Amino acid sequence: MTITLITGGNKGLGFETARTLVEAGHTVYLGARDPGRGEAAAARLGARHLTLDVTDDTSVAAAAALIEQREGVLDVLVNNAGIGGTFAAPRDTRAEQVQQVYDTNVFGIVRMMHAFIPLLERSAAPVVVNVGSGMGSLAVTTDPERLESGLVGIAYPSSKTAVNMITTQYAKDLPRFRVNVVDPGYTATDLNGHRGIQTVAEGAAIIVQMASIGADGPTGSFFAASGPIAW
């Protein structure tokens, strides 16, 4: 049985990823900050609820201790939790706005990795999927043919660029792991006020695909549904 943990799993891409992986036979721990919403979402899916706030060291440590007690191992970690913050013009952006976004999108991944690497190391084929964005790609955001090139902001785009870099660094440090970052595309979720042009099923497809790779799969790479993305 594959033991999988998904952060931010009570709605949107996290919820759809959990639904698909439960159907595929994974034992899914659905991480959510709000216990009520998390429990309700997990019950709908046949997943296991885990109260988890990636911005809080104590919460992350407690979640790792619970999975260690119950399972003794973690096979797949999907770092999905993320916030958009405010897309203020760069000239109007304040440091605290950037810090708030980084605390979830970047430091949240670091907290999760620090706490869960010992459990992932016990897996025969540990997999980590970091949910990134085309907005984090320097190549994509400077390509006038891409939608992302017309969106200007500091906090969210740079946080996802940071996710790309930390993904490659974890991949180099953990050669037995498969550690990758994915771009779900412009998906209709709360993050963008449901303005996205893709369904959550379409957006979650690449997350599910990379969460399902084996020990011979890629690592230290950036993927969308269409294939590899330039950094």
C-alpha positions as CSV (number, residue, x, y, z in Angstrom):
1,M,0.0,0.0,0.0
2,T,1.3,3.4,-1.0
3,I,1.1,6.0,1.9
4,T,0.6,9.5,0.5
5,L,0.3,12.9,2.2
6,I,-1.2,15.9,0.4
7,T,-1.0,19.3,1.9
8,G,-3.9,21.8,1.3
9,G,-6.0,18.8,0.4
10,N,-9.5,19.8,1.4
11,K,-10.3,21.7,-1.8
12,G,-9.3,22.5,-5.4
13,L,-6.2,20.7,-6.8
14,G,-5.4,19.0,-3.5
15,F,-8.8,17.5,-3.2
16,E,-8.9,16.3,-6.8
17,T,-5.4,14.8,-6.4
18,A,-6.5,13.0,-3.3
19,R,-9.7,11.7,-4.9
20,T,-7.8,10.3,-7.9
21,L,-5.0,8.7,-5.8
22,V,-7.6,7.1,-3.4
23,E,-9.2,5.6,-6.4
24,A,-5.8,4.3,-7.5
25,G,-5.4,2.5,-4.2
26,H,-3.3,4.9,-2.2
27,T,-3.8,5.4,1.5
28,V,-4.1,9.2,1.4
29,Y,-3.6,11.5,4.3
30,L,-5.4,14.7,3.5
31,G,-3.7,17.7,5.2
32,A,-5.9,20.7,6.0
33,R,-5.5,23.7,8.4
34,D,-9.2,23.7,9.3
35,P,-10.1,20.4,11.1
36,G,-13.8,20.6,10.2
37,R,-13.3,21.1,6.5
38,G,-10.5,18.6,6.4
39,E,-12.5,15.9,8.2
40,A,-15.5,16.5,5.9
41,A,-13.3,16.4,2.7
42,A,-11.5,13.2,3.9
43,A,-14.8,11.5,4.7
44,R,-16.1,12.3,1.2
45,L,-13.1,10.7,-0.4
46,G,-12.3,7.8,1.9
47,A,-9.1,9.5,2.8
48,R,-7.6,10.1,6.3
49,H,-7.8,13.6,7.7
50,L,-4.6,15.2,9.1
51,T,-4.8,18.6,10.8
52,L,-1.8,20.4,9.2
53,D,-0.8,24.0,8.9
54,V,2.5,24.3,6.9
55,T,3.2,27.7,8.3
56,D,3.5,26.3,11.8
57,D,6.4,24.2,13.0
58,T,4.5,22.6,15.8
59,S,1.7,21.6,13.5
60,V,4.0,20.1,11.0
61,A,6.0,18.2,13.7
62,A,2.7,16.8,15.1
63,A,1.6,15.6,11.7
64,A,4.9,13.8,11.1
65,A,4.7,12.2,14.5
66,L,1.1,11.0,13.8
67,I,2.0,9.4,10.5
68,E,5.1,7.8,12.0
69,Q,2.9,6.3,14.8
70,R,0.3,5.1,12.4
71,E,2.3,4.0,9.3
72,G,6.0,4.2,10.1
73,V,6.7,5.3,6.6
74,L,5.7,7.8,3.9
75,D,5.9,7.0,0.2
76,V,4.6,10.1,-1.5
77,L,4.5,13.7,-0.3
78,V,2.6,16.2,-2.4
79,N,3.4,19.8,-1.3
80,N,0.3,21.4,-2.7
81,A,-0.6,24.0,-0.1
82,G,-0.2,27.5,-1.5
83,I,-1.6,31.0,-1.5
84,G,-1.7,33.7,-4.1
85,G,-1.4,36.8,-2.0
86,T,-2.0,40.2,-3.5
87,F,-0.9,40.9,-7.1
88,A,0.1,44.5,-6.3
89,A,2.3,46.3,-8.8
90,P,5.9,45.7,-8.0
91,R,6.4,49.4,-7.0
92,D,3.5,49.1,-4.5
93,T,4.5,45.7,-3.0
94,R,5.6,45.7,0.6
95,A,8.0,43.2,2.1
96,E,5.4,41.8,4.5
97,Q,3.2,40.9,1.6
98,V,6.0,38.9,0.0
99,Q,6.9,37.3,3.4
100,Q,3.3,36.1,3.9
101,V,3.2,34.3,0.6
102,Y,6.7,32.8,1.1
103,D,5.7,31.5,4.5
104,T,3.3,29.1,2.9
105,N,4.6,28.6,-0.7
106,V,8.3,28.3,0.1
107,F,9.0,28.0,3.8
108,G,6.1,25.6,4.1
109,I,7.8,23.2,1.7
110,V,11.0,23.4,3.7
111,R,9.2,22.7,6.9
112,M,7.5,19.7,5.4
113,M,10.7,18.3,3.9
114,H,12.6,18.7,7.1
115,A,9.9,16.9,9.1
116,F,9.1,14.2,6.6
117,I,12.4,13.2,5.0
118,P,13.1,10.7,7.7
119,L,9.8,8.9,7.0
120,L,10.3,9.2,3.2
121,E,13.7,7.6,3.6
122,R,12.0,4.4,4.9
123,S,10.1,4.1,1.6
124,A,11.4,1.8,-1.1
125,A,10.7,4.5,-3.7
126,P,10.1,7.9,-2.1
127,V,8.4,10.5,-4.3
128,V,8.0,14.3,-3.7
129,V,5.8,16.5,-5.9
130,N,6.0,20.2,-5.4
131,V,3.1,22.1,-7.0
132,G,4.6,25.1,-8.8
133,S,3.4,27.3,-11.6
134,G,4.3,28.6,-15.0
135,M,4.5,31.9,-13.2
136,G,7.7,30.6,-11.6
137,S,9.4,30.0,-14.9
138,L,11.7,32.8,-16.2
139,A,11.4,31.3,-19.7
140,V,7.6,31.3,-19.6
141,T,7.1,34.7,-18.0
142,T,9.4,36.4,-20.6
143,D,7.8,34.7,-23.6
144,P,5.3,37.1,-25.2
145,E,3.4,34.2,-26.6
146,R,2.5,33.0,-23.1
147,L,-0.4,34.3,-21.0
148,E,1.9,34.4,-18.0
149,S,4.1,37.1,-19.6
150,G,1.4,39.6,-19.1
151,L,0.9,39.1,-15.4
152,V,3.1,41.2,-13.3
153,G,3.7,40.8,-9.6
154,I,6.4,40.1,-7.0
155,A,5.2,37.7,-4.3
156,Y,3.5,34.8,-6.0
157,P,5.7,34.5,-9.1
158,S,8.9,34.8,-7.2
159,S,7.7,32.3,-4.6
160,K,7.2,29.7,-7.3
161,T,10.6,30.5,-8.8
162,A,12.0,29.7,-5.4
163,V,10.0,26.4,-5.4
164,N,11.8,25.5,-8.6
165,M,15.2,26.0,-7.1
166,I,14.6,24.2,-3.9
167,T,13.2,21.3,-5.9
168,T,16.4,20.9,-7.8
169,Q,18.5,21.2,-4.6
170,Y,16.5,18.5,-2.8
171,A,16.7,16.3,-5.8
172,K,20.5,16.6,-5.8
173,D,20.7,16.0,-2.0
174,L,18.4,13.0,-2.1
175,P,19.4,10.9,-5.1
176,R,17.3,8.0,-4.1
177,F,14.2,10.2,-4.1
178,R,12.2,11.4,-7.1
179,V,11.7,15.1,-6.4
180,N,9.9,17.2,-9.1
181,V,7.9,20.3,-9.5
182,V,4.8,20.6,-11.6
183,D,2.7,23.3,-13.3
184,P,-1.0,22.4,-13.2
185,G,-1.8,25.2,-15.6
186,Y,-4.4,28.0,-15.3
187,T,-7.0,26.0,-13.3
188,A,-10.3,27.3,-11.9
189,T,-9.6,27.3,-8.1
190,D,-10.0,29.7,-5.2
191,L,-6.5,30.8,-5.8
192,N,-7.6,32.8,-8.9
193,G,-11.2,33.3,-8.1
194,H,-12.2,30.4,-10.3
195,R,-11.2,32.4,-13.4
196,G,-8.9,29.6,-14.6
197,I,-9.7,27.9,-18.0
198,Q,-9.1,24.4,-16.9
199,T,-11.1,22.1,-14.6
200,V,-9.5,20.8,-11.4
201,A,-9.4,17.3,-13.0
202,E,-7.3,18.7,-15.9
203,G,-5.1,20.6,-13.5
204,A,-4.5,17.8,-11.1
205,A,-3.6,15.3,-13.9
206,I,0.1,16.2,-13.9
207,I,0.2,16.1,-10.1
208,V,-1.2,12.6,-10.1
209,Q,1.1,11.5,-12.9
210,M,4.2,12.7,-11.0
211,A,3.0,11.3,-7.7
212,S,2.7,7.9,-9.4
213,I,6.2,7.5,-10.8
214,G,8.5,4.7,-9.8
215,A,12.1,4.6,-8.7
216,D,13.2,4.9,-12.4
217,G,11.2,8.1,-13.0
218,P,12.7,11.6,-13.5
219,T,13.9,13.8,-10.7
220,G,14.9,17.4,-10.4
221,S,12.6,18.3,-13.3
222,F,9.7,20.7,-14.1
223,F,6.7,19.3,-15.8
224,A,3.3,20.4,-17.2
225,A,0.7,18.1,-18.8
226,S,2.3,18.9,-22.1
227,G,5.8,17.8,-21.0
228,P,8.9,19.4,-19.6
229,I,9.0,23.1,-19.0
230,A,12.0,25.4,-19.3
231,W,13.1,26.8,-16.0
